[in-house]
């Protein structure tokens, strides 16, 4: 795979024209890339704004660790281009299918197992080009490590799920692929695993992923050869195939297959949070991000899960589509103050509600 192997198509003008027409006619738009993340959030009804053809590498400077790419570019293609230069996307975005696009990865703001140690998707976004509600193509941010102070609309787009504008181009900071890597598995109970993870987190160790499930603690070490080798020797354990982390990232690991009636939830919790008092079998809880992110398969209702998370300063998100789960709100409802800011922002950037209406919350 080379940069020239990726289809180089700039259809920004056509996309702007479609947005202008939708704005004038007050027609809702459903922004579609690879459509591999359609399960995430509320369903959207509207005219499809197809982004997949808007693809290609706009620029790539391996020395400066910066790449600019069109939103419809397949994530797998971008990763191959970066790998040729021994570089990668630091936030390790989930794929959820071969058609997965980089625009969808940023719009959902989802990050993989490396997130607690490297940063979230928005931390790697340097700049963007965005189609506004009036159909104007504007540039925000830049292609350098430092950004100007003030309102950062580029990073605001990460996780907004297309409700504030249409991402066309995105500039990223990329990272070198570590020179050494080793994954291992330790037989350890949950309480001991959480205690051990808290201890390891206080040390300067080359850990870039940590998970626990059914008596097994999974760790990934990445960095310099000597550091990885020394940590490996200190921790011991059994070797673990690196494909484990890819399967965890993309939800192809066996755990993510739900039984009838179960819904898949992501519990986002503060570091070092103890096990929650929930009536859920241990086998149906997967601890990721050293315990800060917990995947739960359950038939419990949304309020029970969210109350338990809220009590410790966290929140819960349902990953099973509404049609299957029956969960009215996949995302934790906002408090009054935060909701006010969300509404004001939406009104400012999408006054007529044409961009993915209802995707995040029913009211906007």
Buried (B, 14 or more C-beta within 10 A) or exposed (E): BEBEEBBEBBBBEEBBEBBBEBBEEEBBBBBBBBBBBBBBBBEBEBEEBBBBEBBBBBEBEBEEBBBBBBBBBBBBBBBBBBEEBEBBBBBBBBBBBEBBBBBBBBBBBBBBBBBBBBBBBBBBBBBBBBBBBEBEBEBBBBBEEEBEEEEBBBBBBBBBBBBBBBBBBBBBBBBEEBEBBBBBBBEBEBEEBBEBBEEBBEEEBBBBBBBBBEBBBBBBBBBEEEBBBBBBEEBEBEEBEEEBBBBBBBBBBEBBEBEEEBBBBBBBBEEEBEBBEBEBEEEBBBBBBBBBBBBBBBBBEBEBBBEBBEEEEBBBBBBBBBEBBEBEBBBBEBEEEEBEEBBEBBEEBBEBBBBBBBBBBEEB
